[in-house]
Each structure stands twice: as C-alpha cells, then as structure tokens.
Amino acid sequence: MKVKNTWYKLDNAGKLYPAIAGVRMSTVFRLSVVLDRTVDQVVLQNALDSVIERFSYFKVNLRRGIFWYYFEYTKKNPKVEKETYYPCMFLNYKKKGTFPFRVIYYRERISVEFSHSITDGAGALRFLKSLVVQYFSLLGIECKDEEIGSALNEKLTEDEWQDAFQRYYTKGIPMPDKHKKAVHLPMKLTKKGEYFVVTGEMEVASVKELSAKYRSTITEFLLALYFETIQEYIMNLSYKSKMKRIGRVAINTPINLRKIFPSATMKNFFVSLTPEIDLRLGVYSREELVDYVKNYMRLSVNVKNISRYISRNVANEKAAFIRIAPLFVKDIVMPIIYRRFGEGGYTSSISNLGTLSFPNGISEHIKGVELIPPPSKSNKIKAGVISFGDKIYITFGKLSREKEIEKIFFRKLRKEGVRIKIQTNLE
C-alpha cells in the first residue's frame, strides 16, 4: 500500500506549524548519526530514493486550501544536500516543490531535519534508522537482526498516516488548566540565520547511577537538574534583572503518546507537559526539585490525564470559529495565539527521545548521535537528549552566544563525577 496521487490533512499538532514558521522559529528539528567513514553522496541519494518510497506519506509538498493547509503527494524525489549552513534553519516548504524535510550530509555525519508540520521525533527517528540501514546495505554491509532497524521490509499500513489525536479524542473530557505566563531568560539574540549548538557526550552508566542516587529516572533527574540550572542562572543575574524574573519557571516537556495510546502513526503524536516552580516561594534544593519532578511526572503521565490534553487540542481545532476562518486569517491569528498561550507559557524545553538503536552489523559503524531541538525566539535555549549504545548526548540549541546555561548544567554533572566530552559550533 502506498500513498500516491493523493493528498492528506495535516495532523492536529501539525496544523499549527506552517502558520508560525519563520527565520527565528523554524519549527525544524534535527536528528544526526556520525559514521566511522566519510559519507558517500551518491550512495546516500540512492538510499533516500529507496526509503522515500516506503515512507511515501513524506514524499509530499504543502498546498494551501481555503481553510487549512494540506499535503499533496509528488512524483519528484527529494535530493540530499551537503551542509553549508547552521542546523535547523528555516525550511520554506510553502514554496512550490519544497519538501517539509531535508537529508543533509557533512563529512562523516548524516542528518535528517523535519518540520514539525509533518512528524515528531519518534517519526523522524524511524525514518533515519531506515535510511542509515539502507545506506549501509548499499555499501554491502547487511544488518543481522532486521527487526531492530529498517522499516523497508515491513508492510505499509494506513495507520501510519492517520491522525492519532482524532482517533483517541473523546468529546466531553475536561481540558487542562491554561498556561500562565512564564519567566523568559534575558539572553541577547544572535543575528538572523545563526543557531548555536553545544553537545555534551557522557556515559549512560554514570548518568543512570547519578539518577538512581536520587531514586529517579534519567529523564526525571535531567529535568530537575535543568530547573536547578535555570534557577541558578536567574539568581546570578544583576539585582534589577533578577527581580523581574523571580516568578513562574516552566519547562516544556514533550511526551511521546505512542507509549500510552497504541499507535503506529508517523505523524505528530505528542503533548507537552509543563512542570513548573515559582521562585517567589524561595530557592529550591536539588532534592526538592527531584521529588517535585518525580511526583509531577507520575501524576501526569497516564491515560486519564493525557486524555485532557488531547481533548483540548482537538476541541480547539473543532471550534466553529476556527473551522470557518479562512486560511489567511489563521495565518495572522495563530502566531499571536501561539506566542501567548504556547511558548509564552514556558521558560525553556527539554526533550528526551530515548535510545536510538541499530541492528548488529551496522551499530558498530555508528560513532555518535545527536538530537537538536528547533530554534525559538521566545525560548532562546532548548535541550534535546538522546542515547546510543553506552553514551548519552545532551544538546543545547540556542539563538544566543551566551554560554552560562550549559556551563552551569554541565558543571553540575561534572561535580557529581560525570565525565563529559563537549562539542560545539560556537566559535
């Protein structure tokens, strides 16, 4: 089964992104793998030509409807690009013939960058795995346990391009509380088109041991440590600047809903939780922060509570005044709403995509991975976390040359005995 000569709607989350996308809020995130050899452009293109037929719902261009954007299948194939710019840059997929993703190579690195209009991290992860497996297959290196890697041998199902938000929406479920305005960090913006990345590579075992010390998961511990980092950053500001930011600090934390609601969708299927602390109540210890995050996550990440977020998202889309508003009106109004009720409601974000694995026979040729979050003018710094083998990679993406946040964060880990290798594109 293939999605050809047809069109399909953007999913509930994806409908927002074409309206808000811009140079400093590209809505584009990146996943990368570093190989043990220089990337062959011709082989990578051949691999992409094969893989895109399996993921044919990505072989699309954006089109304007009267009320909503939609994707339309195209017979043209995307072309791999050599990296020449900063990561996660604006992708003008409203332009005719432009795909809502790109495949990039540079030296030993293969990267995929996706607009959030078409998929989320889990969808991009599956695509990247299949692309890399096919790349090595064309080099004559076969995987030994196919089920871990490529989707090329799996039957394409209709569930992959369905909107899982609509599937699990139940009318009448109460919505979660609206976000209040959050503290934002006083970082000086870079020039337009610049996006800086700082990645810390460390042993999974060390971070896991440190998390166990606080009886938490790795995700819970890193989230608590990020709260502690932002708290210290604010407390170190000048008196006048600090006083303006003694308030609600909220960290956007995306949750992959496929782990809660069974779905094979390759569209967006996540919601953002926003744990928060209020610095007007005083300074929090690490133990207080870890306890808070553990309790928050365990009370929040369950079917009943997450259903409230799905209800809110879909109910907003179904509202009569939203449905009947022409697309040009949505393009004007939605960015304003998003700035106020979206990123205006949190200080930063941290996303843990989990573990990226490859089949035996291929995994030994992978030397590193990376997840780079999408840039945002409102939240000038964000973090992405991903693991591979015995390593965990924590990446800060930022629209600022300031280095204090990541310095504080990595210093805290080093103080606990975690050895960290730092890489950055910041001169």
N, C-alpha and C positions, 0 to 999 in steps of 0.2 A: 504494500500500500504506500502511495506517495501523494504528497500534497502538490499537485501540479495544475497549471492553468486555472487557478482559483485564487480566492482571497480569504482572509480571516480577520476577525476582530482582534484588537489589542486586548490583553487581559485587564482585569480590574486595576491592578497596580500600574501596568504599563501605559494606560491611557493618560496618566499624568505627565510622563516624561517628555514627549515631544513639545508640549507647551512651555515647560520650564527650562529646557536645554539651552545653554549658551556657552560663551567662551570660558567663563569662570564657574559655571555649573554644568559641566558637560554631560552628566549622568552616565559617564563611561567608566567602567572599572576594568582592571587587567588581571589576568592570570598568566604566569610565566613558568616555564621549566628551563633549566640550564643543563645542557647535554655535555657529554665528555668529548665532543668533537664540534668542529665548525658546521653550522647549518648549511646544507646544500639547497639553494633557492629552487632549483628545478625539481628536485625530489619533493620538497615541501609543497610546491604548487601541485604536483601530481597527487600527493596525499590529500590536499584540500579538495581537488576535483573529485576524488573518490568519496571522501567523507561528506561533502556537502549534499550529495545525492541521498545519503542515508538520513541526514538532518535537513530534509528539503523544506521544512517549515521555517528554516533560517535563510533560505535562498529567496529572499523577498526584498521588495522596495516599499517604502512608505508612500501612501497615497492619501489625499485629502478627500473626505466625504463632506456631506452637508453638516452633519452633527459631530462626527468623530473621525479620527484618522483610522486607516486600516492598512494591512499589509497585503501586497499582491505578489504572487509567485512570478519569478522571472527566469527565462531560459539562460540568461547570461551567468557565468560563474564569477565569483569574487577572485581577486588577484592578491597574492601575498605581497607584502610591502617591506622594504628594508627600512629599519628605524632611522629616522633623521630628526625627530622632534622629542619633546618631553612626553612622558607616558600619560594616558587617559585624556588626551586633548580632545577638543570639541570635534564631534563627528557630525557633519551636516547631512544626515541621512534623509532630510526633507528634499535634498537636491535630487533630481531625476537620475536614476541609475546608481545611486549610492546605497550600499548595504548598511544595515544597522549594527554591523560588527566589522572588525578587521583582524587579519592574521599578519603578524609582524615578526621579522627575524633580525637578529643582530649578533654577529659572531657565533657564540655557542647557545644563544637564547632563542626560544620560540615563545611568542606571546600571543594571546587572543584578547582582544578588547571588545566588550559588548556594551551597547547601550542598554540601560535597564528597561527600555521600552519593549524589548523582545524576550529577555530572560534574566534570571538572577544568578547568583554564584553557583548554585547546585547545577543549573542547566549548563552554564559555561564550563564547569568542571568536567561534566560528562563529554562535552564536545571536545575539549582539549585532550582528554585521555584518549579518545578515539583517534584524533588527529595524530598524536605522537605515536600510538601503536601502529597506525598505518604508515607513518613516515619510516619507522624502523623496519617494518615489513618490506617496504620497497627497497630498503638497503640490504635486504636478505637476512635481517635479524628477526626471528619469529618469537612470539611470546609462548610460554609453556603452560600457562593457565589462563585461557582466553576469558573466562568469566570475570576476572578482575579488571580487565582493560577495555577493549573496544566494544562499541555497540554495533559495529558493522555487521556482525553475524546474527544480531537479534532482529526479530520481526518488528517492523514499524507498526505501532498501534495508534489508533485515533486519540487515545488518552493523552498522548504526548503533546498534542497541540490544543487540548481543551483548557478552558479557564477553570482551574480547580477552585477558585474563590466562589464562582457561581454554583459549582457542584456542592459545596459544603455550606452554602448560605442558608440560614433558616430565618424566615420572617418572624419578627416579634421579639427577638432576643435583645435585651437591653444593651446599649452601647457603653463602652468605657468612658471615663471622665475625659473632658477636653484638656489638652495640654495648656498649662500656664506658661508664660514667657520665661525663658531660661537665661542664665548668665552667659554672655559671649566673651571670648578671650580677646584682649586688646592687641592683636598681632598686626603688624604692618603688612599690607598686601604686596605681593610681587607684581611685576609687570604682567599684563595680559599675555597668556600663552605660556607662562612659566609654571611648572609644577614640580616641587621637590620631594624626593623620596629618601627615607632613611630606614634601612632594614637591619634588624638585629637577628643573627643566627645563633641558636643555642641548643644544648642537648635537651631533648624531651624529658629524659630521666631526671635532670636537675630541676626543671620546672615542675614536673609531676611530684617530686619529693618535697619541694617547697610548698606546693598546693596542699599536699597531704598533711604537712605540718599544721596547717590551718583548717584541716578537715573539710576541704573544699575541692571542687573540680578545678581543672586548669582554667576553664572559661570563667568560673566564678572568681578565682584568685586574680586573674589578669584584669577583670573588670573592677574589682576592689582596688587593685594597685593603680589603675588608671584614675579612679576617683581620688585616691591619695595624692597622685601626681598633680592633678588639676588643682586640688586644694592647696598644695604646697606652692604651686605656681602663683595662685592668686594671693596667698599670704605673703609672698616675696615681692609683690608689686609695691610701688610707691603708695603712700598713705591715701592720697586722693583717688588714685586708680583702684586701689583695693576696696575702698569704701563703696565704690559704685558696683562692685561685683561680689559683695557679701550677700548672697541670696541663693536662689534655686540653681543647683548644678545638676543637669540631667544628661545622661549618656545614652544615646540611641543604640539599641542592641537588637539587630535583626535575628529573627528566629525562623529557621527552615521548617515550614509546616509539613513537609513530607514525612517527617519523623513522628508527627502527631496524627495527621489525616492521610491515610494511604492514597498515594497518587504517583503516577509516572509522568506528570506534566513536565514539559521543558520550558513552559512559560514561567513568569514570576509566580512564586507561591511562598511568600514570607510575610510576616508582620514585624513591626518594630516596637519593641517594648522600651520603656524609658524609665529605668530606675533612677532615683534622684536623692540628693542630700540637700540640706538647707544650711548654709554656713552661718546664718543668723542664730542658729542653735549652738554654735561653737565649733571647735576643731574636733574632727573625728580621728580616733586611733585606728590603726590597721585592723585590729581585732573587731572593733565596732563595724568597720566597713565590710569586712569579710562576712560577719554574721548577718548584716543587713542584706548584702547581695545574695547570700545563700537562701535566706528566708524569702526574699522577693522573688527569686527565680523559681523556687519550689512552689510558691503560691500562685505564680503567674503562668508557668508553662504547663498547662493542662487543657484538655478538650473544652471544658466549660468556659474557662476564662478567655482562651484564644478565640472561641466562637464569637465573643463580644466584638473583637477587633474585625473579624470577617464580616460580621453584621454591619458594623459601622462603615467599612469600606464599600460594601456592595449597596447598602441603603443610600449612601451619598450618591452613588452612580445612578441609582434608580429614581432619585428625586425628580419630580416633574420639571422643575425649573432648570435642572442640569440637563436632562434629556432633550428638552426642546430648544435650548440655547444653541444658536448656530456656532460652528467651529471657530469662526473669527472672534466671537465673543469669549468663548472658552480660552482661546489663546491669550486674551488680555487679562481675564479674571483669575485663571488658575495659578499663574505665578504669584499673584498678590496673596491669594489664599494660602499657597504653599509656604511662602516666606513667613506668614503669621502663624499658621497652625501646623506647619511641617517643621522645617529646620529652625524656625523661631522658638520652638518648644524644647530644643535641647542644645547642649553646650558643645558636644562632640559625639563621635560614634566609635564603636569598636565591634568588628565583625569577625567571628571565628568560623571559618569554613570547614574546620575539621581536618581529616587526614586525606591526602592525595596519595593513592597507591597505583602501582603499575604491575603488570604481570612479570613473573620470573623470566629472565632472558632480556627484559627491557629495563627493569628497575635499576640494574647495575650500571646502566649508561646515563642515568639521571643524577646530576650532581647538586641540584638545588631547585627550589620552587619559590614562588612569591605571589602574594595577593596584594594588589594596590587598590585602595578604595577610591571612589570617584571624588574629584575636587568639588569644593563648595565655597562660595564667597561668604556665606553666613557662618558656617563651621569650618574655619580655615585649616584645621588639622583634624585628621581622622586616622584610625588604625585598622589594619587588616591582619588576621592571624591565620596561618595555615601550617600543617605539619607534613613531613615526608620522611619515611624511614625513622632514623633516630634523632632527627632535627626538627625544631620548631622555628618558624620565621615570623617575626612581628615587624610589620612595616607601617611607618607613619608617612602618610601623604599629606602635603601641606602647601598652601598658597602663601607662604611666608618664608623668609630666610632665617627667621628666628629659630633657635635650636634648643630653647630651655625645656620645653615639654619632654622631648625624647631624652634629653640629658638626665633629667630628674628620674624618668621612668627606668632607663637602663641602669642608672647609678643605684637605684634601689635594689634591682635584681643582682647587680654585682656585689653589693654589700652583703647579700644573702649567700654569696659563694657561687653564683651562676656565671659561668664564663660566656662571654658574648663576642661575636665577630660582627663588626659594623661595616655596612656598605652604604654608599650614598651617591647621588648625582649632584649634590650641592657642592659647588666649587669651594 
